[in-house]
Amino acid sequence: MNRRRLLVILAAACFALTGCGVLDQASPGAAAPAPAPTPSASAGPTSGSGLGDSVRDAGDIPDPCTLLSEARVTELTGRDVTRIDQDGQQAGDTTRFCQWQQAGGQLAVFLSRTTDSDFTSQIAGASRVDGVGEDAFQLAGHLYVLYGTVQIDVYSRGDSDEENLAQAKAVTRAVMAKI
């Protein structure tokens, strides 16, 4: 399990260094650190989403790129998609991501399994966020949301901090409706 976690962390770090575009960002302190993946949680009962079986509590984490179309991403963020970076992972992997490069910004969605205790252990230094998921906090421009045993990490960049947070909340709600 430790080797798998190390591979996930290394993959996320490589991803963060190769396409995030934060080096050419003008505003200070807005760089997007790699998310902190958490270990798998024990599976609980599966609930129905109306779109098939929900993965909220059990099942394979879906590819986030399949959850939001380019048109939906543009609608949620107000920015056109210029490129999509997929994770290339296989069904069954416990951490998945998709990044939509956009004219003047970007949107990234990371999904991973977690537990309540692992999720809350990441909150040190973060700001609590209300109105989305079972628990949520913001840290370093990322919105982290607990949804059952799924941690949803959304990073939206391209507008003011307040607008980016509002967009991240809207994206999170759209993702929750699909998982």
FISE-782566 format. One record per residue: x negated, y, z of N, C-alpha, C in turn; residue in one letter. Coordinates in steps of 0.05 Angstrom, whole numbers, padded with zeros to 5 digits, always signed. Example, Ala and Ser with C-alpha at 12.3 -4.5 7.8 and 13.67 -1.06 7.14 Angstrom:
! FISE-782566
-00264-00114+00156-00246-00090+00156-00264-00066+00156a-00257-00045+00142-00273-00021+00143-00258+00001+00157s
END
This chain:
! FISE-782566
-00017-00024+00000+00000+00000+00000-00017+00025+00000m-00040+00025+00014-00057+00048+00015-00069+00054-00012n-00076+00033-00027-00088+00036-00054-00067+00049-00072r-00042+00039-00071-00021+00051-00087-00016+00080-00081r-00016+00086-00055-00012+00114-00047-00035+00132-00058r-00060+00122-00056-00083+00137-00066-00080+00141-00096l-00071+00121-00111-00067+00124-00140-00046+00145-00146l-00024+00145-00131-00003+00165-00135-00014+00193-00129v-00029+00196-00108-00040+00222-00101-00060+00231-00122i-00077+00213-00131-00096+00220-00152-00082+00228-00178l-00061+00213-00185-00046+00219-00209-00033+00247-00207a-00022+00253-00184-00009+00279-00180-00030+00301-00181a-00053+00296-00169-00075+00317-00170-00084+00321-00199a-00088+00300-00214-00096+00303-00242-00074+00318-00258c-00049+00311-00253-00027+00325-00266-00028+00355-00259f-00032+00361-00234-00031+00389-00225-00054+00405-00238a-00077+00392-00243-00100+00406-00254-00099+00408-00285l-00082+00392-00298-00084+00391-00327-00062+00405-00342t-00040+00413-00330-00020+00425-00346-00001+00444-00332g-00008+00451-00308+00010+00467-00292+00010+00496-00301c-00012+00506-00312-00013+00533-00321-00016+00553-00299g-00023+00544-00275-00025+00563-00252-00050+00581-00254v-00071+00573-00268-00095+00589-00269-00091+00615-00284l-00072+00616-00303-00067+00640-00317-00044+00656-00305d-00034+00648-00282-00012+00662-00269-00022+00687-00256q-00008+00709-00260-00017+00735-00249-00011+00739-00220a+00011+00728-00210+00019+00734-00182+00002+00717-00163s-00010+00730-00142-00026+00715-00123-00009+00697-00105p-00020+00675-00097-00007+00658-00077+00016+00641-00088g+00019+00640-00115+00042+00626-00126+00033+00600-00139a+00009+00591-00134+00000+00566-00146+00016+00543-00135a+00020+00523-00152+00036+00499-00144+00018+00477-00136a+00016+00471-00110+00000+00448-00102+00015+00422-00109p+00000+00401-00111+00012+00375-00117+00030+00367-00094a+00053+00354-00100+00071+00346-00078+00059+00324-00061p+00070+00321-00037+00060+00301-00019+00078+00277-00022a+00071+00257-00038+00088+00233-00040+00089+00218-00013p+00111+00205-00009+00114+00191+00016+00119+00161+00011t+00113+00144+00030+00116+00115+00026+00145+00107+00022p+00148+00083+00012+00175+00072+00007+00190+00069+00034s+00215+00074+00033+00232+00069+00056+00246+00042+00052a+00256+00031+00073+00271+00006+00070+00297+00012+00056s+00306-00006+00039+00330-00002+00024+00354-00004+00041a+00374+00013+00036+00399+00013+00050+00421+00007+00029g+00446+00012+00037+00467+00006+00018+00467+00026-00005p+00476+00016-00028+00478+00033-00052+00506+00044-00054t+00508+00070-00060+00534+00082-00064+00537+00088-00093s+00562+00090-00102+00567+00096-00130+00568+00126-00135g+00557+00134-00159+00557+00163-00166+00577+00169-00187s+00591+00149-00197+00609+00154-00219+00595+00152-00246g+00569+00152-00246+00553+00150-00270+00538+00123-00270l+00546+00105-00254+00532+00080-00251+00523+00078-00222g+00506+00060-00216+00496+00057-00188+00478+00080-00181d+00483+00091-00157+00466+00113-00146+00440+00101-00135s+00419+00116-00137+00393+00108-00125+00388+00124-00100v+00408+00137-00090+00405+00154-00066+00393+00138-00043r+00401+00113-00039+00392+00097-00017+00377+00072-00025d+00379+00064-00050+00365+00040-00059+00363+00039-00089a+00345+00024-00100+00343+00021-00129+00319+00036-00139g+00315+00032-00165+00292+00045-00179+00296+00075-00182d+00276+00090-00175+00276+00119-00180+00276+00124-00210i+00295+00140-00220+00296+00144-00249+00274+00164-00259p+00269+00163-00285+00252+00182-00297+00266+00209-00297d+00255+00230-00283+00269+00256-00282+00273+00268-00310p+00257+00262-00329+00260+00273-00356+00286+00264-00369c+00298+00242-00359+00323+00232-00370+00347+00244-00356t+00342+00259-00335+00365+00269-00319+00374+00297-00328l+00356+00312-00341+00363+00339-00350+00354+00342-00379l+00372+00350-00396+00365+00355-00424+00351+00382-00426s+00337+00387-00448+00324+00413-00453+00344+00435-00450e+00368+00431-00462+00389+00452-00461+00397+00457-00432a+00399+00436-00415+00407+00440-00387+00385+00454-00372r+00360+00447-00377+00338+00461-00364+00338+00491-00371v+00342+00497-00396+00344+00525-00405+00367+00539-00391t+00390+00525-00389+00413+00537-00376+00408+00543-00346e+00395+00524-00333+00390+00527-00304+00368+00548-00297l+00349+00551-00315+00326+00569-00310+00326+00595-00326t+00341+00595-00348+00341+00619-00365+00316+00621-00382g+00300+00599-00384+00275+00600-00400+00276+00576-00419r+00267+00581-00444+00266+00560-00465+00244+00540-00458d+00249+00515-00464+00229+00494-00460+00211+00493-00485v+00185+00493-00480+00165+00492-00501+00152+00465-00503t+00151+00450-00481+00139+00423-00481+00149+00408-00456r+00150+00382-00459+00158+00365-00436+00135+00346-00431i+00126+00346-00405+00105+00328-00396+00118+00306-00380d+00117+00281-00389+00128+00258-00375+00107+00244-00359q+00116+00229-00339+00096+00215-00322+00086+00189-00334d+00100+00177-00353+00091+00152-00365+00092+00128-00346g+00105+00131-00323+00107+00109-00304+00128+00088-00313q+00128+00066-00299+00147+00044-00305+00170+00044-00285q+00192+00032-00293+00215+00029-00275+00204+00014-00250a+00213+00022-00227+00204+00009-00202+00183+00025-00187g+00170+00044-00201+00150+00060-00187+00165+00078-00167d+00152+00083-00144+00166+00097-00122+00164+00128-00125t+00147+00137-00143+00145+00166-00147+00146+00171-00177t+00163+00190-00185+00166+00197-00214+00166+00227-00216r+00157+00238-00239+00158+00266-00244+00163+00273-00273f+00173+00297-00277+00176+00308-00304+00170+00338-00302c+00156+00348-00321+00150+00377-00321+00159+00388-00348q+00174+00410-00347+00183+00424-00371+00167+00450-00372w+00148+00451-00392+00134+00476-00396+00153+00495-00410q+00153+00520-00401+00172+00539-00412+00159+00565-00420q+00172+00580-00438+00162+00606-00445+00163+00624-00420a+00140+00631-00409+00139+00648-00386+00143+00634-00359g+00140+00608-00359+00143+00593-00333+00142+00563-00336g+00152+00550-00316+00154+00521-00317+00173+00510-00296q+00182+00486-00300+00199+00472-00281+00187+00444-00278l+00184+00436-00253+00174+00408-00248+00193+00396-00228a+00199+00370-00232+00216+00355-00214+00201+00329-00207v+00197+00325-00181+00185+00301-00171+00205+00286-00154f+00208+00260-00158+00226+00243-00142+00210+00221-00129l+00214+00216-00103+00200+00194-00090+00217+00184-00067s+00212+00160-00059+00225+00148-00035+00212+00159-00010r+00228+00163+00011+00218+00173+00036+00236+00163+00059t+00228+00169+00083+00244+00164+00106+00249+00191+00120t+00268+00192+00138+00273+00217+00152+00248+00227+00167d+00234+00209+00180+00211+00217+00196+00188+00226+00178s+00184+00213+00155+00163+00222+00137+00170+00249+00125d+00195+00253+00118+00204+00278+00107+00200+00301+00126f+00209+00297+00151+00206+00319+00171+00178+00324+00180t+00160+00304+00176+00132+00308+00184+00118+00328+00165s+00129+00332+00142+00117+00351+00122+00126+00380+00126q+00143+00385+00145+00155+00411+00148+00137+00432+00161i+00116+00424+00175+00098+00443+00188+00090+00465+00170a+00096+00490+00178+00089+00513+00162+00108+00520+00140g+00130+00505+00138+00150+00510+00116+00173+00526+00127a+00189+00536+00108+00213+00551+00114+00237+00533+00108s+00255+00530+00128+00279+00514+00124+00297+00528+00103r+00311+00511+00087+00329+00521+00066+00356+00508+00071v+00377+00524+00071+00404+00514+00076+00419+00511+00049d+00440+00495+00049+00458+00494+00027+00451+00474+00005g+00432+00457+00010+00426+00436-00010+00415+00411+00004v+00426+00388-00003+00417+00363+00008+00423+00359+00038g+00412+00338+00049+00415+00333+00078+00396+00349+00095e+00373+00355+00084+00353+00371+00097+00336+00383+00075d+00326+00407+00078+00310+00420+00057+00292+00440+00069a+00268+00443+00056+00250+00464+00063+00234+00473+00039f+00223+00497+00041+00207+00508+00020+00179+00512+00030q+00159+00504+00013+00131+00507+00020+00115+00511-00005l+00099+00532-00007+00082+00537-00029+00097+00537-00056a+00120+00548-00056+00136+00550-00081+00152+00526-00088g+00149+00504-00073+00164+00479-00078+00188+00479-00060h+00211+00469-00070+00234+00463-00054+00235+00433-00050l+00233+00424-00025+00234+00396-00018+00262+00390-00006y+00275+00371-00017+00302+00364-00008+00304+00334-00002v+00317+00328+00020+00322+00300+00028+00350+00293+00018l+00352+00272+00003+00378+00262-00007+00379+00232-00004y+00390+00223+00019+00389+00195+00025+00360+00187+00031g+00349+00168+00016+00321+00161+00019+00304+00171-00004t+00315+00191-00018+00300+00203-00040+00291+00231-00032v+00266+00237-00036+00256+00264-00033+00256+00276-00061q+00269+00299-00064+00269+00314-00089+00252+00338-00085i+00232+00341-00101+00213+00364-00100+00216+00379-00126d+00225+00404-00124+00229+00420-00148+00211+00444-00147v+00197+00449-00168+00180+00473-00170+00188+00489-00195y+00198+00513-00190+00207+00530-00212+00190+00556-00211s+00177+00563-00233+00160+00586-00234+00166+00602-00259r+00167+00629-00256+00172+00646-00279+00188+00671-00272g+00199+00671-00248+00215+00694-00240+00207+00702-00212d+00222+00719-00198+00216+00727-00171+00219+00702-00153s+00207+00703-00129+00210+00681-00110+00239+00674-00104d+00256+00695-00101+00284+00690-00095+00298+00676-00119e+00292+00686-00143+00304+00673-00167+00294+00645-00171e+00268+00641-00166+00257+00614-00169+00270+00595-00149n+00275+00604-00124+00288+00587-00104+00317+00581-00113l+00331+00601-00122+00359+00596-00132+00359+00576-00155a+00340+00579-00173+00338+00560-00195+00332+00532-00185q+00313+00530-00166+00306+00504-00155+00330+00491-00141a+00346+00506-00127+00370+00495-00115+00390+00485-00136k+00394+00500-00157+00412+00492-00179+00402+00467-00192a+00376+00465-00197+00364+00441-00209+00368+00417-00191v+00363+00421-00165+00366+00400-00145+00395+00389-00146t+00414+00407-00146+00442+00398-00146+00448+00383-00172r+00437+00392-00194+00442+00377-00220+00429+00349-00219a+00405+00348-00207+00392+00322-00204+00407+00303-00185v+00416+00314-00163+00431+00298-00143+00456+00286-00156m+00469+00301-00174+00493+00291-00187+00487+00268-00206a+00462+00265-00214+00455+00244-00233+00442+00220-00219k+00434+00223-00194+00421+00200-00181+00439+00190-00159i
END
